[in-house]
Structures are given as C-alpha cells and as structure tokens.
Amino acid sequence: MKKVELIKRNTKEILSENELKEVLKKKKPVVYLGAAITGSPHVSYFSWILKMSDFLKAGFKVKILLADLHGALDNTGWDVLEKRYNYYSKIIPLMFKAIGVDSKGIEFVRGSSYQLKKEYMFDVLKMSTFASVRDCNKAASEVVKFGDNPKLSGLVYPIMQALDEEYLGVDVQLGGLDQRKIMVFARENLEKLGYKRRVEVMLPILPGLIGEKMSSSDEKSKIDLLDKEEEVKKKINGADCVSGDSNNGVMAFLKYVIMTIKEDRKEKFVIKRDEKYGGDLEYSKYDEIEKDFVSKKLHPLDLKNGVSDEINELLKVFKKKDLEKLKKLAY
C-alpha cells in the first residue's frame, strides 16, 4: 500500500492532501496526537492507535502528547492531574502493545514539560492578541466542556493546541473530527506568529454502544480498557444494534478497529456458533460482514458475540493489578 493511501485509510478528512504529499517527501516527517488527560481511556482510542501505527509504517516519527495542562483547562481537577497523568502514561503504551506495535520507537511527551516555559507562554499571550473570544469559543466548542457558565480556560485551550504543533516540531497533527475547528484555528493563527501551518488529519468519531458518541462520561456507551470479560459481554449485548441496520457502534468498532487489525494480519474474523445454528462463521473483509448483516443473514446476537470475543482478546494486556490501583487513584 502506498504511503498516502496508508495514511488516508479510515480517515474522514485531511487538510490538505497535497500538503501531505509534500510532507512525505521529507526524510523523517513527524506526526503527533494530543491526548488530554480527562476521562478514563476506552476502546475507541484504538482507532487513533491504529492510525499512528499506519504513520509508523509510512516512515513517520510519532509523538504522543499526554496533555496534562489541557486536561486541567477542560475541567479536570488540579488535585487529580498528576494521578491521571500517571494512569495515561502507563495505559497508552499498552494500547500499542495490544495491537502488536513496539512503543519504544514512539516519543511520549508530557505537556507541562514545555508548556510552562517562558517562550511558549509568551507565544500564548501573543496569539491571544490576534485571536478573538469568538474565534476561540468556536474552535473549542466541540472539544471543551463549557457548560452553562463557561470558564476562561476553555478559550485558552485552542491557542495552546495550535502552539503545540510548533513546539513539538511536527509536520502533521492527528485527531478526531471533533477537533476540526481547533485544527482550522491552528492553520489560520500560526502563520500570524510567523510559524508554518501544519497538515491536519481527522478520524471519524466512533458511535457509542448506546447513543451517538462513545463517551468517557457515560459508562453504558463505552468499554473501558480495564473492563472485565463479563462486563464487556454485558455492554456489547446491551448495545444498540438493530438487525439489518449497520449504522451502530458495534459495526463501527468492527470496521475501524477489529477488521483493520485482521486485514493487516491477513486473519479472519471468526464468529463461534453451535453446529445446530449452522456452525462457525468466517469473514476476511468488513464489507462481507456488513453485506450479511444488512441482508439479515447475520444475526445481531452472533455479531455481538464475535465482537465481544475480539475485544476481550485485545484487553488481555491490561489485566494488571497496578493499573486498577492507578485508575482508582485517578478517578
């Protein structure tokens, strides 16, 4: 697979593809993703973990920003900030291990390690004189939890995220489609400070098991990385998944995570069934699964059982007692 196609797969939008092609001409381009240390990481994080794996295959240097100060700007209490950073710093590398990627070649950066330095803070203030309150509010609206009485911190958030691109020395930023307004804000405002704009790559937002978005704040909508096997099965069995309708969180996770892994490894997705129900089902491509599900040849319960088994296989790497302790301290 060509480098451009590898990076494009499973993405929703790239600003811009022509700029990306130019970046790929560099000897060792750099990409980063910022993970604000807010809610407890869940399985939808695997979509960007897999995309970072694609960037590695395409010859990129990968940086993961563990954005502790951004967590505080988005209403994470200062008293738990250190504890949440400790949890994220342990669990995110394990996510790469779960998909078979060695995280030793990935650079993990703590936001506060450079964001409190004089030069960075000077640029924050400088950009604040160019960006209006309206611009910052619009940029952060789909990312920051403003609530009924918005805090000033939410308006600082997009300014810092824009400057992270410069101070991390990257060519590309990866994020979800909900980050689009902040990414556009960065492209518009970095140049005002004399810095170059970066390429922005966006991934689709995976639907929740119940409702529109897999959310850290809604336990029923997401599967936490430390959920036990029975919890995973219970949540998947209770997920919205109407026979014949492929627009749901179970199918989305199957498409963007499970089948991406399977197809790269040239493995089949196996749904175990009793012989009296026709025996096991095997699929090599996501399109085959969707076709059978839409035509109602594949029953929702069988689909859910197969997805539950795959998720539990992915989560085996997290079954460590120290993670449970770290999570309890952080949340």
C-alpha positions as CSV (number, residue, x, y, z in Angstrom):
1,M,0.0,0.0,0.0
2,K,1.4,3.4,-0.9
3,K,2.2,5.8,1.9
4,V,-0.5,8.3,1.0
5,E,-3.2,5.6,0.8
6,L,-2.0,4.0,4.1
7,I,-2.4,7.3,5.9
8,K,-5.7,8.1,4.2
9,R,-7.5,4.8,5.0
10,N,-10.2,5.1,7.7
11,T,-9.8,8.9,7.8
12,K,-12.6,11.4,7.5
13,E,-10.7,14.5,6.2
14,I,-7.2,15.7,5.5
15,L,-6.2,19.4,5.4
16,S,-4.7,19.1,2.9
17,E,-3.8,16.0,0.9
18,N,-1.5,17.9,-1.4
19,E,0.4,19.3,1.6
20,L,0.6,15.7,3.0
21,K,2.2,14.5,-0.2
22,E,4.9,17.3,0.2
23,V,5.5,16.2,3.8
24,L,6.0,12.6,2.7
25,K,9.0,13.8,0.6
26,K,10.9,14.6,3.9
27,K,13.3,12.0,5.2
28,K,11.7,11.6,8.6
29,P,8.4,13.6,9.0
30,V,6.8,14.0,12.4
31,V,3.2,13.4,13.4
32,Y,1.6,13.9,16.8
33,L,-1.7,13.4,18.6
34,G,-2.6,15.2,21.8
35,A,-4.5,13.1,24.4
36,A,-6.0,15.4,27.1
37,I,-5.9,13.5,30.4
38,T,-9.6,13.8,31.2
39,G,-11.8,10.7,31.2
40,S,-10.7,7.1,31.5
41,P,-9.4,5.8,28.2
42,H,-11.7,3.4,26.4
43,V,-11.7,1.1,23.4
44,S,-12.4,3.8,20.8
45,Y,-8.9,5.1,21.4
46,F,-7.8,2.1,19.4
47,S,-8.9,3.9,16.2
48,W,-6.1,6.5,16.6
49,I,-3.6,4.0,18.0
50,L,-4.0,2.1,14.7
51,K,-3.7,5.2,12.7
52,M,-0.5,6.0,14.5
53,S,0.7,2.5,13.5
54,D,0.0,3.5,9.9
55,F,2.1,6.6,10.3
56,L,5.0,4.5,11.7
57,K,4.7,2.2,8.7
58,A,4.8,5.3,6.4
59,G,8.1,6.3,7.9
60,F,7.0,9.0,10.4
61,K,8.4,9.8,13.8
62,V,5.4,9.5,16.1
63,K,4.9,11.7,19.2
64,I,2.0,11.3,21.7
65,L,1.3,14.4,23.8
66,L,0.0,13.5,27.2
67,A,-1.7,16.8,27.7
68,D,-2.0,17.3,31.4
69,L,-2.5,21.1,31.3
70,H,-5.1,20.7,28.6
71,G,-6.9,18.3,31.0
72,A,-6.9,21.0,33.6
73,L,-8.2,23.5,31.1
74,D,-11.1,21.1,30.3
75,N,-12.2,20.9,33.9
76,T,-10.0,18.1,35.3
77,G,-9.3,18.9,38.9
78,W,-5.8,20.1,39.7
79,D,-5.7,17.7,42.7
80,V,-6.0,14.6,40.4
81,L,-4.0,15.9,37.5
82,E,-0.8,14.1,38.5
83,K,-2.7,10.8,39.2
84,R,-4.4,10.9,35.8
85,Y,-1.1,11.6,34.1
86,N,0.4,8.6,35.8
87,Y,-2.5,6.4,34.6
88,Y,-2.4,7.7,31.0
89,S,1.4,7.3,30.9
90,K,1.1,3.6,31.7
91,I,-2.0,2.6,29.8
92,I,-1.5,4.4,26.4
93,P,1.8,2.5,25.7
94,L,0.0,-0.7,26.5
95,M,-2.6,0.1,23.8
96,F,0.2,-0.1,21.2
97,K,1.4,-3.4,22.7
98,A,-2.2,-4.7,22.4
99,I,-2.1,-4.3,18.6
100,G,1.5,-5.7,18.3
101,V,3.4,-2.4,18.0
102,D,6.5,-1.7,20.0
103,S,6.0,1.7,21.7
104,K,9.8,2.1,22.3
105,G,10.0,4.0,18.9
106,I,7.3,6.4,20.0
107,E,8.0,9.6,21.9
108,F,5.6,10.3,24.8
109,V,5.7,14.0,25.8
110,R,4.1,15.5,28.9
111,G,2.5,18.8,28.1
112,S,3.7,20.7,31.2
113,S,7.3,19.7,30.4
114,Y,7.5,22.5,27.9
115,Q,4.2,24.5,28.0
116,L,5.2,26.4,31.1
117,K,8.4,27.7,29.6
118,K,8.8,31.4,29.0
119,E,9.0,31.2,25.2
120,Y,5.8,29.1,25.0
121,M,3.8,31.3,27.4
122,F,5.0,34.4,25.5
123,D,3.5,32.9,22.3
124,V,0.3,32.0,24.1
125,L,-0.1,35.7,25.1
126,K,0.9,36.8,21.7
127,M,-1.6,34.6,19.9
128,S,-4.3,35.8,22.4
129,T,-3.9,39.3,20.9
130,F,-4.7,38.0,17.4
131,A,-7.5,35.6,18.3
132,S,-10.9,36.9,19.3
133,V,-13.1,35.4,22.1
134,R,-15.5,34.4,19.3
135,D,-12.7,32.6,17.4
136,C,-11.5,30.7,20.5
137,N,-15.0,29.8,21.6
138,K,-15.9,28.5,18.2
139,A,-12.7,26.5,17.9
140,A,-13.1,24.8,21.3
141,S,-16.9,24.3,21.1
142,E,-16.9,20.6,20.2
143,V,-13.9,19.6,22.4
144,V,-14.1,21.6,25.7
145,K,-17.0,21.0,28.2
146,F,-18.1,24.7,28.6
147,G,-21.3,24.1,30.5
148,D,-23.8,26.9,31.4
149,N,-21.1,29.1,33.0
150,P,-18.0,28.8,30.6
151,K,-14.6,29.3,32.1
152,L,-11.8,31.4,30.6
153,S,-9.6,28.3,30.5
154,G,-11.7,26.8,27.6
155,L,-10.7,29.7,25.4
156,V,-7.0,29.3,26.1
157,Y,-7.3,25.6,25.1
158,P,-7.2,26.1,21.3
159,I,-4.4,28.6,21.5
160,M,-2.2,26.1,23.3
161,Q,-3.2,23.3,21.0
162,A,-2.2,25.4,18.0
163,L,1.2,26.2,19.5
164,D,1.8,22.6,20.4
165,E,2.3,21.9,16.7
166,E,5.2,24.4,16.6
167,Y,6.8,23.5,19.9
168,L,6.6,19.7,19.3
169,G,8.3,20.3,15.9
170,V,5.7,18.3,13.9
171,D,4.5,18.3,10.3
172,V,1.2,16.6,10.9
173,Q,-1.4,16.6,13.7
174,L,-3.8,13.6,14.1
175,G,-7.2,14.0,15.8
176,G,-10.9,13.1,15.7
177,L,-13.3,15.0,13.5
178,D,-14.5,16.8,16.7
179,Q,-11.1,18.6,16.6
180,R,-11.6,20.1,13.2
181,K,-12.4,23.6,14.3
182,I,-9.3,23.7,16.5
183,M,-7.2,22.4,13.7
184,V,-8.5,25.1,11.3
185,F,-7.9,27.7,14.1
186,A,-4.3,26.5,14.2
187,R,-3.8,26.7,10.4
188,E,-5.2,30.3,10.5
189,N,-3.3,31.6,13.5
190,L,0.1,30.0,13.5
191,E,1.1,32.0,10.4
192,K,0.2,35.2,12.3
193,L,3.1,34.5,14.6
194,G,5.4,33.6,11.7
195,Y,5.1,29.8,12.0
196,K,4.1,27.5,9.2
197,R,0.7,25.8,9.2
198,R,0.6,22.0,9.5
199,V,-1.2,19.2,7.9
200,E,-4.3,18.1,9.8
201,V,-5.6,14.5,9.6
202,M,-9.0,13.7,11.1
203,L,-10.6,10.4,12.0
204,P,-14.3,9.7,12.3
205,I,-15.9,9.7,15.7
206,L,-17.0,6.2,16.6
207,P,-20.6,5.9,17.7
208,G,-21.2,4.8,21.3
209,L,-22.7,1.5,22.2
210,I,-25.8,3.5,23.2
211,G,-26.3,6.9,21.7
212,E,-24.3,8.9,19.3
213,K,-20.7,9.0,20.7
214,M,-18.6,6.7,22.8
215,S,-18.0,8.9,25.8
216,S,-15.9,8.6,29.0
217,S,-18.7,10.2,31.0
218,D,-21.3,7.6,30.0
219,E,-20.4,4.1,31.3
220,K,-23.0,2.3,29.1
221,S,-21.8,4.0,25.9
222,K,-18.2,2.8,26.1
223,I,-16.0,-0.1,27.1
224,D,-13.2,0.9,29.5
225,L,-9.8,-0.7,28.9
226,L,-10.0,-2.3,32.3
227,D,-13.5,-3.8,32.0
228,K,-13.6,-7.5,32.9
229,E,-14.7,-10.1,30.3
230,E,-18.3,-10.3,31.7
231,E,-18.6,-6.5,31.7
232,V,-17.6,-6.4,28.0
233,K,-20.1,-9.0,27.1
234,K,-22.9,-7.4,29.1
235,K,-22.2,-4.0,27.5
236,I,-22.0,-5.3,24.0
237,N,-25.1,-7.4,24.4
238,G,-27.0,-4.3,25.6
239,A,-25.7,-2.1,22.7
240,D,-27.9,-0.6,20.1
241,C,-27.7,-3.0,17.1
242,V,-30.9,-3.4,15.1
243,S,-31.0,-6.3,12.6
244,G,-30.4,-5.0,9.0
245,D,-29.1,-1.6,10.1
246,S,-25.3,-1.3,10.1
247,N,-25.2,2.2,11.5
248,N,-24.3,1.5,15.1
249,G,-21.4,1.4,17.5
250,V,-20.8,-2.3,17.3
251,M,-20.4,-2.3,13.5
252,A,-18.3,0.9,13.6
253,F,-15.8,-0.7,16.1
254,L,-15.7,-3.8,14.0
255,K,-14.9,-1.8,10.8
256,Y,-12.4,0.7,12.1
257,V,-10.6,-1.4,14.7
258,I,-11.2,-5.2,14.6
259,M,-11.2,-5.7,10.8
260,T,-8.4,-3.2,10.3
261,I,-6.2,-5.4,12.6
262,K,-7.5,-8.6,11.0
263,E,-6.9,-7.5,7.4
264,D,-3.4,-6.2,8.1
265,R,-2.6,-9.6,9.7
266,K,-4.4,-11.5,7.0
267,E,-6.5,-13.2,9.6
268,K,-10.2,-14.0,9.6
269,F,-12.9,-12.7,11.9
270,V,-14.5,-15.8,13.4
271,I,-17.9,-15.9,15.0
272,K,-18.3,-19.1,17.0
273,R,-21.7,-20.7,16.8
274,D,-23.1,-24.1,17.8
275,E,-23.5,-26.6,14.9
276,K,-27.3,-26.6,15.3
277,Y,-27.2,-22.9,14.3
278,G,-25.0,-23.6,11.3
279,G,-21.6,-23.7,12.8
280,D,-18.9,-21.0,12.9
281,L,-18.8,-18.1,10.5
282,E,-15.6,-16.7,9.0
283,Y,-15.0,-13.3,7.3
284,S,-12.0,-11.9,5.6
285,K,-13.3,-8.4,4.8
286,Y,-15.6,-5.9,6.6
287,D,-17.7,-5.5,3.5
288,E,-18.6,-9.2,3.7
289,I,-19.8,-8.8,7.3
290,E,-21.9,-5.7,6.5
291,K,-23.5,-7.3,3.5
292,D,-24.6,-10.3,5.6
293,F,-25.8,-8.1,8.4
294,V,-27.8,-5.7,6.2
295,S,-29.4,-8.7,4.4
296,K,-30.2,-10.2,7.8
297,K,-28.1,-13.4,7.2
298,L,-26.0,-12.4,10.2
299,H,-28.0,-12.2,13.5
300,P,-27.2,-9.3,15.8
301,L,-26.5,-11.7,18.7
302,D,-24.0,-13.7,16.7
303,L,-22.3,-10.5,15.6
304,K,-22.2,-9.2,19.2
305,N,-20.7,-12.5,20.5
306,G,-17.9,-12.3,17.9
307,V,-17.1,-8.7,18.7
308,S,-17.1,-9.3,22.4
309,D,-14.6,-12.2,21.9
310,E,-12.3,-9.9,19.9
311,I,-12.5,-7.0,22.4
312,N,-11.7,-9.3,25.3
313,E,-8.7,-10.6,23.3
314,L,-7.5,-7.0,22.8
315,L,-7.9,-6.2,26.5
316,K,-5.9,-9.1,27.9
317,V,-2.8,-6.9,28.0
318,F,-4.4,-4.6,30.5
319,K,-5.2,-7.2,33.2
320,K,-2.6,-5.9,35.7
321,K,-3.4,-5.1,39.3
322,D,-1.2,-1.9,39.3
323,L,-3.4,-0.4,36.6
324,E,-6.5,-0.9,38.7
325,K,-4.8,0.9,41.6
326,L,-3.7,3.8,39.4
327,K,-7.2,4.1,38.0
328,K,-8.8,4.1,41.4
329,L,-6.5,7.0,42.5
330,A,-7.1,8.9,39.3
331,Y,-10.9,8.5,39.1
